[in-house]
Amino acid sequence: MFTICIPVYNYDVGDLVYSLHRQAMQVGLPFEILLMDDASEEEYREKNSAIHLPHLQYIQLPENVGRSRIRNLLGKQAKYPYLIFMDCDSAVSSDDYINRYIPYFKPDIICSGGRIYEERQPHGKKRLHWKYGVKREVFSAEKRVKKSNFGFMTCNFLIYKPLLEKNPFNEDLTGYGHEDTLFGIQLKEQSFDIQQIDNPLIHLGLEDSDVFIGKTENALINLRKIDKILWEKYPFSVEHSSLIRIKNILEKMHLLPLSAIFFFIFKPLIKMNLCGRYPSLFLFDLYKIGTLAALHATATFREYDNKKNDNAFIK
Protein backbone atom coordinates (compact mmCIF):
# COMPACT_ATOMS: atom_id res chain seq x y z
CA MET A 1 0.00 0.00 0.00
CA PHE A 2 2.94 2.38 0.45
CA THR A 3 6.43 2.87 -0.92
CA ILE A 4 9.22 4.60 0.98
CA CYS A 5 11.22 6.46 -1.67
CA ILE A 6 14.81 7.39 -0.85
CA PRO A 7 17.11 9.07 -3.37
CA VAL A 8 20.68 8.21 -2.37
CA TYR A 9 23.87 10.11 -3.03
CA ASN A 10 27.18 9.48 -1.24
CA TYR A 11 25.61 8.40 2.04
CA ASP A 12 25.43 5.16 4.02
CA VAL A 13 21.68 4.56 4.47
CA GLY A 14 21.96 1.34 6.49
CA ASP A 15 20.75 2.68 9.85
CA LEU A 16 17.86 4.57 8.26
CA VAL A 17 16.70 1.58 6.19
CA TYR A 18 16.78 -0.86 9.09
CA SER A 19 14.78 1.53 11.29
CA LEU A 20 12.17 2.10 8.59
CA HIS A 21 11.95 -1.60 7.74
CA ARG A 22 11.31 -2.54 11.37
CA GLN A 23 8.51 0.02 11.67
CA ALA A 24 6.95 -0.92 8.31
CA MET A 25 6.86 -4.61 9.25
CA GLN A 26 4.99 -3.73 12.45
CA VAL A 27 2.37 -1.67 10.58
CA GLY A 28 1.08 -4.74 8.75
CA LEU A 29 0.34 -3.06 5.39
CA PRO A 30 1.92 -4.00 2.06
CA PHE A 31 5.04 -1.89 1.57
CA GLU A 32 8.38 -1.56 -0.16
CA ILE A 33 11.50 0.49 0.46
CA LEU A 34 12.90 1.83 -2.79
CA LEU A 35 16.50 3.06 -2.84
CA MET A 36 17.69 4.82 -5.98
CA ASP A 37 21.37 5.71 -6.10
CA ASP A 38 22.23 8.83 -8.11
CA ALA A 39 25.71 7.71 -9.25
CA SER A 40 27.38 7.75 -5.83
CA GLU A 41 31.02 6.95 -5.27
CA GLU A 42 31.92 3.25 -5.27
CA GLU A 43 32.35 3.16 -1.48
CA TYR A 44 28.70 4.06 -0.88
CA ARG A 45 27.36 1.92 -3.73
CA GLU A 46 29.01 -1.14 -2.19
CA LYS A 47 27.65 -0.44 1.30
CA ASN A 48 24.08 0.31 0.25
CA SER A 49 23.77 -2.46 -2.36
CA ALA A 50 24.82 -4.93 0.36
CA ILE A 51 21.66 -4.27 2.41
CA HIS A 52 19.41 -7.30 1.96
CA LEU A 53 15.93 -7.15 3.46
CA PRO A 54 12.48 -8.32 2.37
CA HIS A 55 10.52 -5.67 0.44
CA LEU A 56 13.68 -3.69 -0.32
CA GLN A 57 14.73 -2.71 -3.83
CA TYR A 58 18.03 -1.03 -4.71
CA ILE A 59 18.44 0.68 -8.10
CA GLN A 60 21.74 2.06 -9.35
CA LEU A 61 21.54 4.89 -11.89
CA PRO A 62 24.41 4.96 -14.43
CA GLU A 63 24.76 8.74 -14.23
CA ASN A 64 23.78 11.57 -11.90
CA VAL A 65 20.34 12.92 -12.83
CA GLY A 66 19.76 15.48 -10.06
CA ARG A 67 17.25 16.12 -7.31
CA SER A 68 14.16 16.69 -9.47
CA ARG A 69 14.47 13.86 -11.95
CA ILE A 70 15.40 11.21 -9.41
CA ARG A 71 12.23 11.91 -7.45
CA ASN A 72 10.15 11.63 -10.61
CA LEU A 73 11.90 8.33 -11.40
CA LEU A 74 11.25 7.01 -7.89
CA GLY A 75 7.57 7.86 -8.28
CA LYS A 76 7.36 5.98 -11.59
CA GLN A 77 9.19 2.96 -10.21
CA ALA A 78 7.11 2.73 -7.00
CA LYS A 79 4.77 -0.26 -6.78
CA TYR A 80 2.26 1.17 -4.29
CA PRO A 81 -0.03 4.24 -4.46
CA TYR A 82 1.15 6.16 -1.38
CA LEU A 83 4.70 7.46 -1.51
CA ILE A 84 6.74 8.59 1.50
CA PHE A 85 9.75 10.58 0.29
CA MET A 86 12.75 11.39 2.45
CA ASP A 87 16.37 12.45 2.15
CA CYS A 88 18.99 9.74 2.57
CA ASP A 89 20.89 11.65 5.28
CA SER A 90 17.98 11.37 7.73
CA ALA A 91 17.12 9.43 10.87
CA VAL A 92 13.72 8.62 12.32
CA SER A 93 12.93 10.54 15.48
CA SER A 94 10.15 8.30 16.83
CA ASP A 95 9.05 4.65 16.83
CA ASP A 96 5.72 5.55 15.21
CA TYR A 97 7.04 7.62 12.29
CA ILE A 98 5.24 5.53 9.64
CA ASN A 99 2.11 5.13 11.77
CA ARG A 100 1.72 8.91 11.95
CA TYR A 101 1.46 9.09 8.16
CA ILE A 102 -1.13 6.32 7.73
CA PRO A 103 -4.23 8.49 8.54
CA TYR A 104 -3.19 10.72 5.62
CA PHE A 105 -3.19 7.93 3.03
CA LYS A 106 -5.81 9.71 0.92
CA PRO A 107 -5.74 10.71 -2.78
CA ASP A 108 -6.39 14.41 -2.16
CA ILE A 109 -3.78 14.95 0.58
CA ILE A 110 -0.12 15.89 0.37
CA CYS A 111 1.45 15.76 3.80
CA SER A 112 4.74 17.14 5.17
CA GLY A 113 6.23 15.92 8.43
CA GLY A 114 8.95 18.51 8.97
CA ARG A 115 12.60 18.38 9.92
CA ILE A 116 14.63 18.66 13.11
CA TYR A 117 18.35 18.66 13.96
CA GLU A 118 20.33 17.08 16.75
CA GLU A 119 20.31 19.28 19.84
CA ARG A 120 24.06 19.26 20.33
CA GLN A 121 25.88 21.89 18.31
CA PRO A 122 28.63 20.36 16.18
CA HIS A 123 32.24 21.43 16.45
CA GLY A 124 34.24 23.16 13.76
CA LYS A 125 33.25 23.55 10.15
CA LYS A 126 29.64 22.33 10.32
CA ARG A 127 28.32 25.05 12.59
CA LEU A 128 26.87 27.28 9.86
CA HIS A 129 24.73 24.47 8.42
CA TRP A 130 23.54 23.37 11.87
CA LYS A 131 22.77 26.91 13.01
CA TYR A 132 20.89 27.74 9.80
CA GLY A 133 18.91 24.51 10.02
CA VAL A 134 17.92 24.97 13.66
CA LYS A 135 16.93 28.64 13.25
CA ARG A 136 15.43 28.63 9.74
CA GLU A 137 14.11 25.12 9.04
CA VAL A 138 12.79 23.73 12.32
CA PHE A 139 9.17 24.73 12.93
CA SER A 140 6.15 23.07 14.49
CA ALA A 141 3.24 22.05 12.26
CA GLU A 142 1.26 25.01 13.62
CA LYS A 143 3.88 27.43 12.34
CA ARG A 144 4.51 25.61 9.08
CA VAL A 145 0.83 25.60 8.15
CA LYS A 146 0.81 29.41 7.89
CA LYS A 147 2.91 29.09 4.73
CA SER A 148 2.27 25.43 4.04
CA ASN A 149 3.06 25.36 0.32
CA PHE A 150 5.75 28.03 0.30
CA GLY A 151 8.01 26.45 2.88
CA PHE A 152 7.71 22.99 1.36
CA MET A 153 10.79 20.75 1.58
CA THR A 154 11.36 17.41 -0.13
CA CYS A 155 13.16 15.94 2.89
CA ASN A 156 10.03 14.32 4.41
CA PHE A 157 6.63 14.19 2.71
CA LEU A 158 3.77 11.91 1.67
CA ILE A 159 2.04 12.10 -1.71
CA TYR A 160 -0.41 10.03 -3.77
CA LYS A 161 1.39 8.51 -6.77
CA PRO A 162 -1.08 9.69 -9.47
CA LEU A 163 -0.86 13.22 -8.08
CA LEU A 164 2.93 13.21 -8.46
CA GLU A 165 2.61 11.83 -11.99
CA LYS A 166 0.32 14.72 -12.91
CA ASN A 167 2.58 17.26 -11.16
CA PRO A 168 6.17 16.09 -11.56
CA PHE A 169 9.18 17.99 -10.28
CA ASN A 170 10.60 20.40 -12.85
CA GLU A 171 13.59 18.62 -14.37
CA ASP A 172 14.97 21.84 -15.88
CA LEU A 173 16.29 22.61 -12.39
CA THR A 174 19.55 20.74 -11.95
CA GLY A 175 21.98 20.79 -9.08
CA TYR A 176 20.94 21.85 -5.62
CA GLY A 177 17.98 23.92 -4.54
CA HIS A 178 14.48 25.32 -5.06
CA GLU A 179 12.95 22.43 -6.98
CA ASP A 180 10.79 22.08 -3.86
CA THR A 181 9.91 25.81 -3.93
CA LEU A 182 8.52 25.52 -7.45
CA PHE A 183 6.75 22.23 -6.68
CA GLY A 184 4.93 23.63 -3.66
CA ILE A 185 3.77 26.73 -5.52
CA GLN A 186 2.57 24.73 -8.53
CA LEU A 187 0.43 22.63 -6.19
CA LYS A 188 -0.91 25.76 -4.49
CA GLU A 189 -1.96 27.14 -7.88
CA GLN A 190 -4.04 23.98 -8.33
CA SER A 191 -5.62 24.45 -4.88
CA PHE A 192 -3.69 21.58 -3.26
CA ASP A 193 -2.74 22.77 0.20
CA ILE A 194 0.05 20.75 1.79
CA GLN A 195 -1.03 19.28 5.12
CA GLN A 196 1.50 19.95 7.87
CA ILE A 197 1.92 17.48 10.75
CA ASP A 198 4.49 16.96 13.49
CA ASN A 199 6.28 13.86 12.22
CA PRO A 200 9.86 15.04 11.74
CA LEU A 201 12.96 13.29 10.53
CA ILE A 202 16.35 14.21 11.98
CA HIS A 203 18.69 15.79 9.44
CA LEU A 204 22.12 14.26 9.97
CA GLY A 205 24.03 15.18 6.82
CA LEU A 206 25.61 18.45 7.87
CA GLU A 207 27.99 19.97 5.33
CA ASP A 208 31.22 21.83 6.00
CA SER A 209 30.60 25.57 5.80
CA ASP A 210 32.37 26.11 2.49
CA VAL A 211 30.41 23.24 0.88
CA PHE A 212 27.13 24.52 2.36
CA ILE A 213 27.85 28.02 1.02
CA GLY A 214 28.59 26.54 -2.41
CA LYS A 215 25.28 24.65 -2.42
CA THR A 216 23.49 27.82 -1.33
CA GLU A 217 25.03 29.67 -4.28
CA ASN A 218 23.78 26.93 -6.64
CA ALA A 219 20.32 27.19 -5.05
CA LEU A 220 20.33 30.93 -5.76
CA ILE A 221 21.23 30.24 -9.38
CA ASN A 222 18.17 27.98 -9.53
CA LEU A 223 16.06 30.65 -7.81
CA ARG A 224 17.10 33.18 -10.43
CA LYS A 225 16.40 30.61 -13.16
CA ILE A 226 12.79 30.19 -12.00
CA ASP A 227 12.39 33.85 -10.99
CA LYS A 228 10.56 35.13 -14.07
CA ILE A 229 8.54 31.95 -14.57
CA LEU A 230 7.58 31.77 -10.94
CA TRP A 231 6.63 35.31 -10.17
CA GLU A 232 4.96 36.05 -13.53
CA LYS A 233 2.89 32.86 -13.61
CA TYR A 234 2.22 32.74 -9.86
CA PRO A 235 2.30 36.40 -8.71
CA PHE A 236 0.83 35.47 -5.32
CA SER A 237 4.05 33.61 -4.48
CA VAL A 238 6.34 36.66 -4.44
CA GLU A 239 5.07 37.60 -0.98
CA HIS A 240 6.50 34.38 0.39
CA SER A 241 10.11 34.80 -0.71
CA SER A 242 11.95 37.41 1.32
CA LEU A 243 14.99 37.14 -0.98
CA ILE A 244 12.97 37.92 -4.10
CA ARG A 245 11.13 40.75 -2.32
CA ILE A 246 14.41 42.38 -1.30
CA LYS A 247 15.89 41.85 -4.75
CA ASN A 248 12.83 43.47 -6.35
CA ILE A 249 13.02 46.46 -3.98
CA LEU A 250 16.72 46.98 -4.76
CA GLU A 251 15.97 46.67 -8.46
CA LYS A 252 13.19 49.27 -8.34
CA MET A 253 15.51 51.64 -6.48
CA HIS A 254 18.27 50.96 -9.06
CA LEU A 255 20.53 49.73 -6.27
CA LEU A 256 21.26 46.21 -7.51
CA PRO A 257 24.50 47.16 -9.32
CA LEU A 258 25.74 49.02 -6.22
CA SER A 259 24.75 46.05 -4.03
CA ALA A 260 26.71 43.75 -6.32
CA ILE A 261 29.81 45.97 -6.07
CA PHE A 262 29.64 46.05 -2.27
CA PHE A 263 29.21 42.27 -2.26
CA PHE A 264 32.30 41.70 -4.39
CA ILE A 265 34.31 43.98 -2.05
CA PHE A 266 33.14 42.46 1.25
CA LYS A 267 32.54 38.85 0.13
CA PRO A 268 35.90 37.54 1.46
CA LEU A 269 35.31 39.08 4.90
CA ILE A 270 31.72 37.78 5.11
CA LYS A 271 32.82 34.32 4.02
CA MET A 272 35.57 34.36 6.64
CA ASN A 273 32.91 34.80 9.34
CA LEU A 274 30.59 32.17 7.86
CA CYS A 275 33.38 29.60 7.80
CA GLY A 276 34.53 30.48 11.32
CA ARG A 277 33.53 29.33 14.79
CA TYR A 278 30.74 31.87 15.28
CA PRO A 279 28.89 32.24 11.95
CA SER A 280 26.32 35.04 11.76
CA LEU A 281 22.99 34.27 10.09
CA PHE A 282 22.55 38.00 9.45
CA LEU A 283 25.77 37.97 7.42
CA PHE A 284 24.60 34.80 5.71
CA ASP A 285 21.42 36.64 4.66
CA LEU A 286 23.55 39.49 3.30
CA TYR A 287 25.67 36.94 1.45
CA LYS A 288 22.58 35.47 -0.24
CA ILE A 289 21.20 38.90 -1.18
CA GLY A 290 24.61 39.93 -2.49
CA THR A 291 24.88 36.73 -4.54
CA LEU A 292 21.47 37.39 -6.11
CA ALA A 293 22.49 40.98 -6.88
CA ALA A 294 25.75 39.77 -8.43
CA LEU A 295 23.93 37.17 -10.55
CA HIS A 296 21.50 39.84 -11.75
CA ALA A 297 24.27 42.31 -12.52
CA THR A 298 26.27 39.69 -14.42
CA ALA A 299 23.23 38.66 -16.46
CA THR A 300 22.39 42.30 -17.23
CA PHE A 301 25.95 42.96 -18.41
CA ARG A 302 25.87 39.89 -20.66
CA GLU A 303 22.55 40.97 -22.16
CA TYR A 304 23.95 44.45 -22.80
CA ASP A 305 27.14 43.02 -24.29
CA ASN A 306 25.22 40.64 -26.56
CA LYS A 307 22.93 43.43 -27.70
CA LYS A 308 25.95 45.64 -28.39
CA ASN A 309 27.57 42.90 -30.47
CA ASP A 310 24.29 42.30 -32.34
CA ASN A 311 24.01 46.02 -33.19
CA ALA A 312 27.61 46.09 -34.38
CA PHE A 313 26.92 43.10 -36.60
CA ILE A 314 23.81 44.76 -38.09
CA LYS A 315 25.80 47.91 -38.86
C-alpha positions in Angstrom: 0.0 0.0 0.0 2.9 2.4 0.5 6.4 2.9 -0.9 9.2 4.6 1.0 11.2 6.5 -1.7 14.8 7.4 -0.8 17.1 9.1 -3.4 20.7 8.2 -2.4 23.9 10.1 -3.0 27.2 9.5 -1.2 25.6 8.4 2.0 25.4 5.2 4.0 21.7 4.6 4.5 22.0 1.3 6.5 20.8 2.7 9.9 17.9 4.6 8.3 16.7 1.6 6.2 16.8 -0.9 9.1 14.8 1.5 11.3 12.2 2.1 8.6 11.9 -1.6 7.7 11.3 -2.5 11.4 8.5 0.0 11.7 7.0 -0.9 8.3 6.9 -4.6 9.3 5.0 -3.7 12.4 2.4 -1.7 10.6 1.1 -4.7 8.7 0.3 -3.1 5.4 1.9 -4.0 2.1 5.0 -1.9 1.6 8.4 -1.6 -0.2 11.5 0.5 0.5 12.9 1.8 -2.8 16.5 3.1 -2.8 17.7 4.8 -6.0 21.4 5.7 -6.1 22.2 8.8 -8.1 25.7 7.7 -9.2 27.4 7.8 -5.8 31.0 6.9 -5.3 31.9 3.3 -5.3 32.3 3.2 -1.5 28.7 4.1 -0.9 27.4 1.9 -3.7 29.0 -1.1 -2.2 27.6 -0.4 1.3 24.1 0.3 0.2 23.8 -2.5 -2.4 24.8 -4.9 0.4 21.7 -4.3 2.4 19.4 -7.3 2.0 15.9 -7.1 3.5 12.5 -8.3 2.4 10.5 -5.7 0.4 13.7 -3.7 -0.3 14.7 -2.7 -3.8 18.0 -1.0 -4.7 18.4 0.7 -8.1 21.7 2.1 -9.3 21.5 4.9 -11.9 24.4 5.0 -14.4 24.8 8.7 -14.2 23.8 11.6 -11.9 20.3 12.9 -12.8 19.8 15.5 -10.1 17.2 16.1 -7.3 14.2 16.7 -9.5 14.5 13.9 -11.9 15.4 11.2 -9.4 12.2 11.9 -7.4 10.2 11.6 -10.6 11.9 8.3 -11.4 11.3 7.0 -7.9 7.6 7.9 -8.3 7.4 6.0 -11.6 9.2 3.0 -10.2 7.1 2.7 -7.0 4.8 -0.3 -6.8 2.3 1.2 -4.3 0.0 4.2 -4.5 1.1 6.2 -1.4 4.7 7.5 -1.5 6.7 8.6 1.5 9.8 10.6 0.3 12.8 11.4 2.5 16.4 12.5 2.2 19.0 9.7 2.6 20.9 11.7 5.3 18.0 11.4 7.7 17.1 9.4 10.9 13.7 8.6 12.3 12.9 10.5 15.5 10.2 8.3 16.8 9.1 4.6 16.8 5.7 5.5 15.2 7.0 7.6 12.3 5.2 5.5 9.6 2.1 5.1 11.8 1.7 8.9 11.9 1.5 9.1 8.2 -1.1 6.3 7.7 -4.2 8.5 8.5 -3.2 10.7 5.6 -3.2 7.9 3.0 -5.8 9.7 0.9 -5.7 10.7 -2.8 -6.4 14.4 -2.2 -3.8 15.0 0.6 -0.1 15.9 0.4 1.5 15.8 3.8 4.7 17.1 5.2 6.2 15.9 8.4 9.0 18.5 9.0 12.6 18.4 9.9 14.6 18.7 13.1 18.4 18.7 14.0 20.3 17.1 16.7 20.3 19.3 19.8 24.1 19.3 20.3 25.9 21.9 18.3 28.6 20.4 16.2 32.2 21.4 16.4 34.2 23.2 13.8 33.3 23.5 10.2 29.6 22.3 10.3 28.3 25.1 12.6 26.9 27.3 9.9 24.7 24.5 8.4 23.5 23.4 11.9 22.8 26.9 13.0 20.9 27.7 9.8 18.9 24.5 10.0 17.9 25.0 13.7 16.9 28.6 13.3 15.4 28.6 9.7 14.1 25.1 9.0 12.8 23.7 12.3 9.2 24.7 12.9 6.2 23.1 14.5 3.2 22.1 12.3 1.3 25.0 13.6 3.9 27.4 12.3 4.5 25.6 9.1 0.8 25.6 8.2 0.8 29.4 7.9 2.9 29.1 4.7 2.3 25.4 4.0 3.1 25.4 0.3 5.8 28.0 0.3 8.0 26.5 2.9 7.7 23.0 1.4 10.8 20.7 1.6 11.4 17.4 -0.1 13.2 15.9 2.9 10.0 14.3 4.4 6.6 14.2 2.7 3.8 11.9 1.7 2.0 12.1 -1.7 -0.4 10.0 -3.8 1.4 8.5 -6.8 -1.1 9.7 -9.5 -0.9 13.2 -8.1 2.9 13.2 -8.5 2.6 11.8 -12.0 0.3 14.7 -12.9 2.6 17.3 -11.2 6.2 16.1 -11.6 9.2 18.0 -10.3 10.6 20.4 -12.8 13.6 18.6 -14.4 15.0 21.8 -15.9 16.3 22.6 -12.4 19.5 20.7 -11.9 22.0 20.8 -9.1 20.9 21.9 -5.6 18.0 23.9 -4.5 14.5 25.3 -5.1 13.0 22.4 -7.0 10.8 22.1 -3.9 9.9 25.8 -3.9 8.5 25.5 -7.4 6.8 22.2 -6.7 4.9 23.6 -3.7 3.8 26.7 -5.5 2.6 24.7 -8.5 0.4 22.6 -6.2 -0.9 25.8 -4.5 -2.0 27.1 -7.9 -4.0 24.0 -8.3 -5.6 24.4 -4.9 -3.7 21.6 -3.3 -2.7 22.8 0.2 0.0 20.7 1.8 -1.0 19.3 5.1 1.5 19.9 7.9 1.9 17.5 10.7 4.5 17.0 13.5 6.3 13.9 12.2 9.9 15.0 11.7 13.0 13.3 10.5 16.4 14.2 12.0 18.7 15.8 9.4 22.1 14.3 10.0 24.0 15.2 6.8 25.6 18.4 7.9 28.0 20.0 5.3 31.2 21.8 6.0 30.6 25.6 5.8 32.4 26.1 2.5 30.4 23.2 0.9 27.1 24.5 2.4 27.8 28.0 1.0 28.6 26.5 -2.4 25.3 24.7 -2.4 23.5 27.8 -1.3 25.0 29.7 -4.3 23.8 26.9 -6.6 20.3 27.2 -5.1 20.3 30.9 -5.8 21.2 30.2 -9.4 18.2 28.0 -9.5 16.1 30.6 -7.8 17.1 33.2 -10.4 16.4 30.6 -13.2 12.8 30.2 -12.0 12.4 33.8 -11.0 10.6 35.1 -14.1 8.5 32.0 -14.6 7.6 31.8 -10.9 6.6 35.3 -10.2 5.0 36.1 -13.5 2.9 32.9 -13.6 2.2 32.7 -9.9 2.3 36.4 -8.7 0.8 35.5 -5.3 4.1 33.6 -4.5 6.3 36.7 -4.4 5.1 37.6 -1.0 6.5 34.4 0.4 10.1 34.8 -0.7 12.0 37.4 1.3 15.0 37.1 -1.0 13.0 37.9 -4.1 11.1 40.7 -2.3 14.4 42.4 -1.3 15.9 41.8 -4.8 12.8 43.5 -6.4 13.0 46.5 -4.0 16.7 47.0 -4.8 16.0 46.7 -8.5 13.2 49.3 -8.3 15.5 51.6 -6.5 18.3 51.0 -9.1 20.5 49.7 -6.3 21.3 46.2 -7.5 24.5 47.2 -9.3 25.7 49.0 -6.2 24.8 46.1 -4.0 26.7 43.7 -6.3 29.8 46.0 -6.1 29.6 46.1 -2.3 29.2 42.3 -2.3 32.3 41.7 -4.4 34.3 44.0 -2.1 33.1 42.5 1.2 32.5 38.9 0.1 35.9 37.5 1.5 35.3 39.1 4.9 31.7 37.8 5.1 32.8 34.3 4.0 35.6 34.4 6.6 32.9 34.8 9.3 30.6 32.2 7.9 33.4 29.6 7.8 34.5 30.5 11.3 33.5 29.3 14.8 30.7 31.9 15.3 28.9 32.2 12.0 26.3 35.0 11.8 23.0 34.3 10.1 22.5 38.0 9.5 25.8 38.0 7.4 24.6 34.8 5.7 21.4 36.6 4.7 23.6 39.5 3.3 25.7 36.9 1.5 22.6 35.5 -0.2 21.2 38.9 -1.2 24.6 39.9 -2.5 24.9 36.7 -4.5 21.5 37.4 -6.1 22.5 41.0 -6.9 25.7 39.8 -8.4 23.9 37.2 -10.5 21.5 39.8 -11.8 24.3 42.3 -12.5 26.3 39.7 -14.4 23.2 38.7 -16.5 22.4 42.3 -17.2 25.9 43.0 -18.4 25.9 39.9 -20.7 22.5 41.0 -22.2 24.0 44.4 -22.8 27.1 43.0 -24.3 25.2 40.6 -26.6 22.9 43.4 -27.7 25.9 45.6 -28.4 27.6 42.9 -30.5 24.3 42.3 -32.3 24.0 46.0 -33.2 27.6 46.1 -34.4 26.9 43.1 -36.6 23.8 44.8 -38.1 25.8 47.9 -38.9 
